[in-house]
Each structure stands twice: as structure tokens, then as C-alpha cells.
Amino acid sequence: MESLRKNLIGLLLLAFVLPMSILAQEKVEIHPLLGDSITYEEAYKYYLFRDIGKLDFDYAQVYKKSDVYSLHFYGDSAFSIPMDSMQLKQYVANVELINQYELSASQTNDINVKSDSLIVKSIDLHLMNDEQKKKMIKDARLYQMKKLNADEQGLHGTQREDYINYTGGAVWSPKKKK
């Protein structure tokens, strides 16, 4: 009973002390894309906090008091760790690089879609023989299956295109008639 009372008093003190210490600090926004709270998914996407090790949290926030930074994690439990300004700069660089990569990849994909549609429009099916039509259908199905597999594997950008264009072997094979 005595240990339960001590634990309860400790939790109450922690509940009052932690917010007071956080109020004395100012929140730091790592990047405008993230805001002042970073979810676990955002941290994973932008390669944040990988140098810290495996973490289980719902969201994180960066605080600054004087020239000292600290990283606070919230989830099933709350904890904080000190952080230096170089780590913060690295996190900002990660967000910038990945954001630029995604922007350039989306622009490249738009261009590819436009050029692919132009190529498809230029094919005259009436000039093709049956064998050529069957091959085109088979190649289109193979392409779509590789594209689906690349999406399921989470491949993006050049890795996705390389997988689709240079992976050998049949992904789809029609059932033979008996």
C-alpha cells in the first residue's frame, strides 16, 4: 500500500512538473511541411530520429530553451532526450531532400504519362496482324503486373521504373487451353 501511494505521488508530481518544464521552453518547427508535431509516419517517411534507435511513439516535438534543444516523444509513455543543433539541421535537410525528390518524381511521372498516352494514340491497330496484337496485349499485362508489384513493394522513383522496365521473367502467364 505504501509503495502504491509513493507511485501515485510520483505520478502526480510528474504530471505537474513535466508540463511546467515544457511551458518554460519554446516549440521549434523542424519544417513547415511537418508543423510543430511530427507523427511516427512522418518521422519514418523523412528519416527522422533514425540515429536514436527504435522508438515507439505517436508524435514528437522539438523544444528549445536558451540554446539547448530537446526532443520530446509522446505515446504510451512520454520521454525526452537532448538534441544538438547539428541533429536539427540534419533533420531539416532530410525533409528538404525527400520533399524535392518527391516533387521531381511527380513531375517526371506526369511527363511519362503524357508521352505514354501519345505513343498509345499513335498506334494503328488495323495495321497490326493478330500475332502483333497478342504480343502487345501480353506486354501490356506484363507491364501492369510489374507496376502493381512495384507499388506493393513500396518502390518509388527510379527504383520503381527500373523494376518495371528491367525485371526479367514472366509475372503473368495465361492459362493454356486444353
PyMOL commands that set and color helices and strands:
alter all, ss='L'
color gray80, all
select helices_A, chain A and resi 2-23+40-45+85-121+125-127+130-152+157-166
alter helices_A, ss='H'
color red, helices_A
select strands_A, chain A and resi 26-28+38-39+59-65+68-74+79-83
alter strands_A, ss='S'
color yellow, strands_A
deselect
rebuild
show_as cartoon
